[in-house]
Amino acid sequence: MPASPEVLASLHSARKSYGKVLALDDMSLQLRSGQVLALLGANGAGKSTAVAVMLGLCEADHGQALLLGQSPRAMDARRRCGVMLQSTTLPDTLEVGELLAMTRGYYARPFSVADCVAMAGLEGLLERRYGKLSGGQQRRVQFAMAICGRPQVLFLDEPTTGLDIEARQQMWAAIRERAAAGCAVLLTTHYLEEAEALADHVVVMQAGRTLAEGSVEQIRERVLQRRIRCSTQVSEHGIATWPGVRRVLRDGKLLEIQAEPVEPVVARLLSEDPSLSALEVHRAGLADAFLEITRTAEAA
């Protein structure tokens, strides 16, 4: 039986308060080699605080954080990590090539400049001053600086904010490549399609606690309902009373029906409306599961 991938970063029963605000409440998680772990939650859920404690940027009031088996503040651990935070201040007057050269100098075996340019999409930007770049271009520079040292652990806090679709997909490809090479990646994101595309493991947070965790498939399975989209002459108010129907929403000319089981609802639609068109059936996605899990927790 193959051994489980090595745990490279972890939180153990971590608590962290800022005044009266409890940011982490007995939070535990493990980040393993070759894994992309997506940390999901609304603003204020504690995601960035969890990252900060794991990096040693702040200390937990109680509990423990380990990074590569050491204190997160140990220099040896930090030299084997890459970090891209939500907000980063870099010297506006330095050229991109200068920033990259400076960061590469901190590591024993960094990627070549050409590799960094290719992975982060920096073609044509090396001689540009950082302060003259767009927000999306600056995020790509920050990503290049995070990965340039071949990190064993990579922390990415909302990395694709401000990126266009092409740049986002290029960053996704680089993240997958690093994970395939054994790097442990912790990703926080508000783009649930991003987590669905990249993550091996998902942790849903709320009020500093773990609400749910598992693979994307395991999280999706917590929400059973599927969605029907169609154009129909049947009244949406009538459909709302059918067995198994949980919710009916209108989206322009189409109805979206959340139901489980879905097959009897589709059969009845076809029976009652011979002119039914644009029929689609979708299973619950990660976004549906996230909303259901957090709504249930709020109601409780």
Sequence and secondary structure as in RCSB ss.txt:
>XXXX:A:sequence
MPASPEVLASLHSARKSYGKVLALDDMSLQLRSGQVLALLGANGAGKSTAVAVMLGLCEADHGQALLLGQSPRAM
DARRRCGVMLQSTTLPDTLEVGELLAMTRGYYARPFSVADCVAMAGLEGLLERRYGKLSGGQQRRVQFAMAICGR
PQVLFLDEPTTGLDIEARQQMWAAIRERAAAGCAVLLTTHYLEEAEALADHVVVMQAGRTLAEGSVEQIRERVLQ
RRIRCSTQVSEHGIATWPGVRRVLRDGKLLEIQAEPVEPVVARLLSEDPSLSALEVHRAGLADAFLEITRTAEAA
>XXXX:A:secstr
      EEEEEEEEEEEETTEEEEEEEEEEEETT EEEEE  TTSSHHHHHHHHHTSS  SEEEEEETTB TT H
HHHTTEEEE SS    TTSBHHHHHHHHHTTSSS   HHHHHHHHT TT TTSBGGGS HHHHHHHHHHHHHTT 
 SEEEEESTTTT  HHHHHHHHHHHHHHHHTT EEEEE S HHHHHHH SEEEEEETTEEEEEE HHHHHTT   
EEEEEE SS HHHHTTSTTEEEEEEETTEEEEEESS HHHHHHHHHH TT EEEEEE   HHHHHHHHHHHHHH 
